[in-house]
Amino acid sequence: MKRIVLAFAAVAALAAGSFSAPSAASTLPPGGKSKDCHGYMLHVSMQNIRVHCIDGVPADLSFLSWPKFTDLPNGKTVQTKSLKAGTPVHVIFSQSLGIRHAYKVYVANPKGHGLFGFKA
């Protein structure tokens, strides 16, 4: 019985840590393991953001945590909640236990290159 309680406590501690929001200063997740999503904003709410990714097999991805500010190509920042549906974006994210965390969101140029573009 004691082992079950300890195992449950360990799983609860891991789950609690996975829901913490990334800090505003971090650009990559711990360990440096991240994925890219080039696509378009579908929805922004207080609970999550949804992005239609066009990399590889197109898919709609939902992120439970995300940065509150988004970088623009001209060097300025805007609040992520002000982005409208259809805005082209480049999202750097990680996924752990089926939960996606966006670490950086860039407003993108679909014909551009690099962080602010869809082409590598």
SVG drawing of the C-alpha trace seen along z (x, -y; Angstrom):
<svg xmlns="http://www.w3.org/2000/svg" viewBox="-11 -47 30 49">
<polyline fill="none" stroke="black" stroke-width="0.4" points="0.0,0.0 2.9,-2.3 4.4,-1.8 1.1,-2.7 0.9,-5.9 4.5,-6.8 3.9,-6.0 0.8,-8.1 2.6,-11.0 5.4,-10.8 3.0,-10.8 1.1,-13.7 4.3,-15.7 5.3,-15.0 1.9,-16.1 1.9,-19.3 5.3,-20.2 4.1,-19.6 1.4,-22.2 3.6,-25.1 3.8,-27.9 7.2,-28.6 8.9,-31.8 8.7,-34.8 12.5,-34.9 12.9,-31.3 13.0,-30.7 13.5,-26.9 12.1,-24.2 14.4,-22.6 16.8,-20.2 16.5,-22.0 14.0,-19.5 11.5,-21.5 9.3,-21.3 8.3,-23.9 4.9,-24.7 4.4,-27.0 0.8,-27.8 -2.1,-30.1 -3.9,-31.1 -7.3,-29.6 -8.3,-30.7 -7.0,-32.6 -8.8,-32.3 -7.9,-32.5 -7.5,-28.7 -5.6,-27.9 -4.5,-28.9 -5.2,-26.8 -2.9,-26.9 -3.4,-25.1 0.1,-23.8 1.0,-23.2 4.3,-21.4 4.3,-17.8 0.8,-16.5 -1.5,-19.5 -3.0,-19.4 -4.8,-21.7 -2.7,-21.9 -3.8,-23.3 -1.4,-24.8 -2.3,-25.0 0.5,-27.4 2.0,-30.0 3.9,-33.3 1.7,-36.3 3.7,-38.4 4.4,-37.7 7.4,-39.0 6.8,-40.8 9.3,-40.8 10.0,-44.6 11.3,-43.8 8.2,-45.0 6.0,-42.8 2.3,-42.6 0.0,-40.6 -0.7,-37.2 -4.4,-37.6 -4.6,-40.4 -3.8,-38.0 -6.7,-37.4 -7.7,-34.1 -5.8,-33.7 -2.6,-35.4 0.4,-33.5 2.6,-32.3 5.7,-30.3 5.4,-28.5 8.3,-26.8 6.8,-24.2 7.4,-21.0 5.0,-18.2 5.1,-16.2 2.5,-13.7 0.3,-14.7 0.2,-18.4 1.7,-21.0 3.5,-24.1 4.4,-26.9 7.6,-28.6 7.9,-31.3 5.4,-32.7 6.4,-34.7 4.1,-36.5 5.4,-35.1 5.6,-36.1 4.5,-33.0 7.0,-33.9 9.8,-34.7 12.8,-32.8 14.1,-32.1 12.2,-32.5 9.7,-34.9 9.0,-32.9 7.6,-29.6 10.7,-28.6 13.8,-27.2"/>
</svg>
